[in-house]
Amino acid sequence: MKKYNLKFKPLLLLLGLTLFFGCSEEYLDETAEYTEDSENYFNSEKDYLNALIGAYDILQSTYVNVLLGEIASDNTLAGGESATDVIGFQQVDDMTHTPVNDNLDDVWDWNFAGVQRANYILEFKDKTEFPGREKIIAEARFLRAYFTFELVKWFGPIPLKGDQRFNLGDEKTIPRAPVSEVYAQIVSDLQFAVENLDYTAPQVGRATKGAAQALLGKAYLYQEEFQKSAAVLTDLINSGQYHLLGTQGNEEYTDLFEFVGENGPESVFEIQYSGAEGAGFDCLQCSEGNVAVGFQGVRNYTGPLYESGFSFNVPVQEVYDAFTEDDIRRDYSILDIEAWAAETGASYGEGYEHTGYFNRKYIPRKNDNQGDANITQPNNYRAIRYADVLLMAAEALVRGNIDADRAARYVSMVRERAGLVPVTAQGALLEIIYAERRLELVGEGHRFFDLVRTGRAAQEIDGFVAGKHELFPIPLEEIEFSQGNWSQNPNY
């Protein structure tokens, strides 16, 4: 694996540190040297918690997965300032990407960094006993499953090393494990997490039993194990722990992607961001803010509610038109900048591939973020929403020929929240589910993978080549480092 320029929380900087105390030669001769490195760490609950913070921290770097998951699909165009602005985005949008692509490198690097940090905890999981240790281990296994699931979605077979950290040279000896083995580890990790976590997390943003159930159901769905997917997702739905925002009490659907809606009743797993710390373009993964948000903002914007941005990931007319006029999701998912400017007097600039539309879910709102506003936005990413859970369960129920009536009920819950009429089990229910997934989850990074796993990508995505673009290429430098141990994905 290549080396990473990664940020650790301050207490994790103890690794490899040697401290010398004293001010005289005599004192140094008589005083034992104190060292704390990776092999003699994990001596207390605090050590495990600090390492766990480090594993959670890398989640913030997965903003690039979200951006590219939309740009690769038929939902959006790359946008930006010009045809060469972030060339890796442009290539993925055009399906011309190759093994030399810095942004795909980021997906590989940062998710493997997450695996490495989780494995560090798991390698020493039995070193020190303390009450609640199993819950920390369960969180580490959930995080490893999350990062590994991202990697297998993007790249297919990947190297595995069990509960051990990767070392320099492993790339020459450890093969890329088959996808079935990768999923087996993901499932094992998530089953452990389900059994050992509670529905309520000890801190906001940490993994829960519900998050593990949702990701497990999703992993089964991607493997087309529909009975298992439907079972675990139904258990989650029946738990009553979550509901669609805007369907109870005085809640408003319109708050779902606003700051006030963060970590709400629909959030099954949410990646936390903060604008309280500045950042720089020399280390985007070091930002505590959601870099994707500034990248998707309206170029040269001046006006109410929003801050300016770089105009990447712009929705196309076709996805805007896929919404009906009475679907309240349309105008809270996609910002029609011309209509907004006419209504509010706002002004804006037009970037490359300007469509007139922006991802309203994740464009920067005015706030007190520090440093460069384009890379320190505090908007959380709703990684798994309850609406997604309902739609995944519905799909599994239909594709597994299990219970079409219950599937229709789950889909209708999502539609009725949007102001639309319910559906029945009659007719093309699966096509309705696919359409609802696109409309409900637009702008959230799921569309490309939904199209690939259901065999519809070649007919929906311009430039998509069947037998090639289902996976992205392994970064060329990783292939070279492996010295023949790893072969490239087909047709790259």
HELIX and SHEET records of a PDB file:
HELIX    1   1 PRO A   10  LEU A   14  5                                   5    
HELIX    2   2 GLU A   25  GLU A   30  1                                   6    
HELIX    3   3 GLU A   45  ASP A   57  1                                  13    
HELIX    4   4 ILE A   58  THR A   62  5                                   5    
HELIX    5   5 TYR A   63  ILE A   71  1                                   9    
HELIX    6   6 ILE A   87  ASP A   94  1                                   8    
HELIX    7   7 ASP A  102  GLU A  123  1                                  22    
HELIX    8   8 ARG A  133  PHE A  155  1                                  23    
HELIX    9   9 ASP A  170  LYS A  172  5                                   3    
HELIX   10  10 VAL A  179  ASN A  196  1                                  18    
HELIX   11  11 LYS A  209  TYR A  222  1                                  14    
HELIX   12  12 PHE A  226  ASN A  238  1                                  13    
HELIX   13  13 TYR A  253  ASP A  255  5                                   3    
HELIX   14  14 PHE A  259  GLY A  261  5                                   3    
HELIX   15  15 PHE A  281  CYS A  286  5                                   6    
HELIX   16  16 VAL A  291  PHE A  295  1                                   5    
HELIX   17  17 GLN A  317  ALA A  322  1                                   6    
HELIX   18  18 ARG A  329  SER A  333  1                                   5    
HELIX   19  19 ILE A  337  THR A  344  1                                   8    
HELIX   20  20 ARG A  360  TYR A  362  5                                   3    
HELIX   21  21 TYR A  386  ARG A  399  1                                  14    
HELIX   22  22 ALA A  404  ARG A  417  1                                  14    
HELIX   23  23 LEU A  429  LEU A  441  1                                  13    
HELIX   24  24 ARG A  447  ARG A  453  1                                   7    
HELIX   25  25 ALA A  457  GLU A  460  1                                   4    
HELIX   26  26 LEU A  476  PHE A  481  1                                   6    
SHEET    1   A 2 LEU A  17  LEU A  19  0                                        
SHEET    2   A 2 TYR A  34  GLU A  36 -1                                        
SHEET    1   B 2 THR A  76  GLY A  79  0                                        
SHEET    2   B 2 PHE A 312  PRO A 315 -1                                        
SHEET    1   C 2 ILE A 158  PRO A 159  0                                        
SHEET    2   C 2 ARG A 176  ALA A 177 -1                                        
SHEET    1   D 2 SER A 267  ILE A 271  0                                        
SHEET    2   D 2 TYR A 381  ARG A 385 -1                                        
SHEET    1   E 2 VAL A 298  ARG A 299  0                                        
SHEET    2   E 2 SER A 308  GLY A 309  1                                        
SHEET    1   F 2 ILE A 334  ASP A 336  0                                        
SHEET    2   F 2 TYR A 357  ASN A 359 -1                                        
END                                                                             
